[in-house]
Amino acid sequence: MATTKQIIQAAYPLPAYNYKVTIDSETLSFSEVSGLNLSYEKVVYKHGLSYALGANIVRAQQNEVTVSLKRGVVAKRSQLYNWFTGNDRKDIFIDLCDEEGNAVVRWKINKALPLKMDAPSFNAADNNSVAIESLDVIAQEISIEYF
């Protein structure tokens, strides 16, 4: 069966390594982004006939989103620390890209606020590791856009 480039682009999943992260209008490089979860709290309502009909389960409020951003430490690059020490809320865009670098799926994190910043772990015995810093941000909502 012959497969064309268009069929592969339409039917095959995108690789997870080809992404870019933009905070406000500045594109930054990160080695890992995790925590892009959407979830709701549940409410279980039991009434007088629940024993026969079962409980009524409905969605309640959407849970807040906690996203972790990790990247290598580089001298004189302090954007994340400056944001962490300030009190600004910023929009974050995570774009999953095709092989040409065009965004195919975008996760938009609205009004993110940094909560936690981790310094890298230092270990003299493991001399080949890259120093990785981590920033955890919280936001009230996340949206997904497909291009």
C-alpha positions as CSV (number, residue, x, y, z in Angstrom):
1,M,0.0,0.0,0.0
2,A,1.5,3.3,-1.1
3,T,1.3,6.1,1.5
4,T,1.6,9.7,0.5
5,K,2.9,12.5,2.7
6,Q,-0.6,14.0,3.1
7,I,-2.0,10.6,4.3
8,I,0.8,10.3,6.9
9,Q,0.2,13.9,8.1
10,A,-3.5,13.3,8.5
11,A,-3.4,9.8,10.0
12,Y,-0.2,9.4,12.1
13,P,0.3,10.9,15.6
14,L,2.6,13.8,16.0
15,P,5.9,13.2,17.8
16,A,6.0,14.8,21.3
17,Y,9.5,16.3,20.9
18,N,8.6,19.0,18.4
19,Y,7.1,21.7,20.4
20,K,7.7,25.3,21.4
21,V,6.7,27.3,24.5
22,T,5.8,31.0,24.4
23,I,5.3,33.0,27.6
24,D,3.5,36.2,26.8
25,S,5.2,37.1,23.5
26,E,8.7,35.5,24.2
27,T,9.4,32.1,22.9
28,L,11.6,30.1,25.3
29,S,13.2,26.7,25.1
30,F,12.2,23.9,27.6
31,S,13.4,20.3,27.8
32,E,10.1,19.1,29.3
33,V,6.5,20.4,29.8
34,S,4.2,18.3,32.0
35,G,0.8,18.7,33.7
36,L,-1.4,19.7,30.8
37,N,-4.4,18.1,32.5
38,L,-8.1,19.0,32.3
39,S,-10.2,17.6,35.1
40,Y,-13.4,18.3,37.0
41,E,-14.6,17.6,40.5
42,K,-17.6,15.4,40.8
43,V,-20.8,15.7,42.7
44,V,-22.7,12.6,43.7
45,Y,-26.4,13.2,44.4
46,K,-28.3,10.4,46.2
47,H,-32.1,10.8,46.5
48,G,-34.8,8.6,47.9
49,L,-34.8,6.2,44.9
50,S,-31.0,6.0,44.6
51,Y,-31.2,2.4,45.8
52,A,-33.1,1.4,42.7
53,L,-32.1,4.0,40.1
54,G,-28.6,4.7,41.2
55,A,-26.9,7.9,42.3
56,N,-26.8,10.9,40.0
57,I,-23.2,11.9,39.2
58,V,-22.5,15.2,37.6
59,R,-19.4,17.4,36.9
60,A,-18.8,20.2,39.2
61,Q,-16.1,22.9,39.0
62,Q,-13.0,22.5,36.8
63,N,-9.8,21.8,38.8
64,E,-7.0,24.3,38.6
65,V,-4.1,23.4,36.3
66,T,-0.6,23.0,37.5
67,V,2.0,22.9,34.8
68,S,5.7,22.1,35.3
69,L,8.3,23.6,32.9
70,K,11.9,22.3,32.9
71,R,14.9,23.6,31.1
72,G,18.7,23.7,31.3
73,V,20.4,26.4,33.4
74,V,22.4,28.9,31.3
75,A,24.4,31.7,32.6
76,K,22.8,35.2,32.5
77,R,19.3,33.8,31.6
78,S,17.0,34.9,34.4
79,Q,13.5,35.2,32.8
80,L,11.9,32.5,34.9
81,Y,13.5,33.8,38.1
82,N,12.4,37.4,37.4
83,W,8.8,36.1,36.7
84,F,8.9,34.0,39.9
85,T,9.9,36.9,42.1
86,G,7.4,39.2,40.6
87,N,3.6,39.1,40.9
88,D,2.6,39.0,37.2
89,R,0.2,36.6,35.6
90,K,1.2,35.6,32.1
91,D,-0.3,33.6,29.3
92,I,1.6,30.5,28.2
93,F,1.2,28.8,24.8
94,I,2.5,25.3,24.2
95,D,2.5,24.5,20.5
96,L,2.9,21.0,19.2
97,C,4.4,21.4,15.8
98,D,4.7,19.5,12.5
99,E,8.0,18.7,10.8
100,E,8.1,22.2,9.3
101,G,7.7,24.0,12.7
102,N,4.1,25.0,12.2
103,A,1.7,24.8,15.2
104,V,-0.8,21.9,14.8
105,V,-2.2,21.8,18.3
106,R,-2.0,24.6,20.9
107,W,-2.5,24.4,24.7
108,K,-3.2,27.9,26.1
109,I,-2.7,28.4,29.8
110,N,-4.5,31.6,30.8
111,K,-3.1,33.9,33.5
112,A,-0.5,31.5,34.9
113,L,1.2,32.4,38.2
114,P,4.5,30.8,39.3
115,L,4.2,28.8,42.5
116,K,7.4,26.9,42.9
117,M,10.9,27.0,41.4
118,D,13.4,24.1,41.8
119,A,17.1,24.5,41.4
120,P,19.0,21.6,39.8
121,S,20.3,18.7,41.9
122,F,24.1,18.7,42.2
123,N,25.9,15.4,42.1
124,A,29.7,15.2,41.7
125,A,29.6,11.5,41.0
126,D,27.4,12.0,37.9
127,N,29.6,14.3,35.9
128,N,27.7,14.2,32.6
129,S,24.3,15.6,33.8
130,V,22.9,18.9,32.6
131,A,21.7,21.3,35.3
132,I,17.9,21.5,35.0
133,E,15.8,24.1,36.6
134,S,12.0,23.6,37.1
135,L,9.2,26.1,37.4
136,D,5.7,25.1,38.5
137,V,2.8,27.4,37.5
138,I,-0.8,27.4,38.4
139,A,-3.7,28.6,36.3
140,Q,-7.5,28.5,36.5
141,E,-8.1,27.3,33.0
142,I,-6.5,25.7,30.0
143,S,-7.8,25.6,26.5
144,I,-6.9,23.5,23.5
145,E,-7.0,24.7,19.9
146,Y,-6.5,22.5,16.8
147,F,-5.2,24.1,13.6
